């Protein structure tokens, strides 16, 4: 059995591969059509102009669904491993809410382009990166509280390093973007897709875009740490029938059906 056939390990793998493909395909399309500069454009800029914005939006919407599934499976796994730990249960629920908000933000970013709906797009980006960073932080705390009983210390340290990486990238992006969009470098920056080294604010722009790509890669790295954990879990869906027909009759006991959901049992 291949590693991705074990449990639900294919979920975080598919999430990372699909999201990375969305970035790469939209980037290649935008570069080929000369819609953006090859040197570190904003991720959103590669999905601003047709036809790449159609591809960018469709693929990120699917990525949001994969992310919801991954976050939900992680929630169920942590809950099953710690059924009586009240502190872990509360943190786990908080992580679920933060993760779902991040997924919603990703869908907003995908469907509202920066040049057309700047405020909505920024709100989506704040949800995606902000809530996503908090989600990673909460999951790292959970990893700390579950080691060494549930898993080894290496998992916690890897996730902690990724969270620190994400935090440094987020701080750099927030600081430089705040300066860049303060109004001191012109009012057309929102609509600007092409930058030259002679332009005012070029250095801030490059640092901001580099930090944005770096932060995205930190998200990829964090979800990849779920692969080994997800090899140890599978889910089932249970259908409870209240009768042998669909007519309005008195309910009668019937045998319930239990079907594997997405994965075989180990």
C-alpha positions, 0 to 999 in steps of 0.5 A: 500500500502506497503512503497516500493510500493509508487512512486519509493522508491524501487529503492534506497532500491533495490540498497542498498540490492543488493549491500550489498548482493553482498558483503555478498555472495562473502565474504561468498564464499571467506571465505568458500573456504579459499581464504581470512581471515575472519577478515576484508579483503578488499572488493575487495579481496573477489572478486579476485579469482574464483568462487567468482569473477564471482559472485562479478563482475556480481552482482556489474554490476547490482548494477551499473545499479541500481545506475545509475537509482537512481541517474537519478531519484534524478536528475529529482526530484530535477530539477522538484522541483526547475525549476527556481533556477539557482544555484540549477540547476547547482549543480544538473547537477554537482551531476548527472555527479559525480554520473555517474562517480562513477557508472562507477568506480563501474563497473570497480572495478567489472570487473578488479581484484586487483591482475590482473589489479592493476592500473585499479582497483585503478582508478575504486576505486578512481572513485567509492569512490572519485566521490561518496563522492563528489556526496554525498557532492553535494546532501547534499548542495542541501538538505541544499538549499531546506530546509525548503521549500521543505523538513524538516531540519532533512533530511539535518542533517542526510545527513550531518552526513553521509557525515562526516562519509564518510569523516572520513572513506575516510581520514583514508583509504587514509592515511593508504593505502598510508603508506601501499603501500609506499614500506616500507612493501614489494613489494608483498602486492598487491598480498597478500590475507592472513595476520597474526598479526606478518606481517609488516604493519598488523595494517595499513592493518586492519585500511585500510580495516575497513575504506573501509567497513565503507565508503561503509556502509556510502554510503548505509546509504546515499542512504537509505535517498532517500527512503522517497523522492522517495515515492513522484515521479514516471516517465512516458515514452512517445512513439511518433509515426511518422506514422501508419506503419514502411514503408518509407512513409510521416509522419502522425499525430497519437495518442501518447502513455504514459506508466508508467515507473517502478511505478504507479502514486500516 
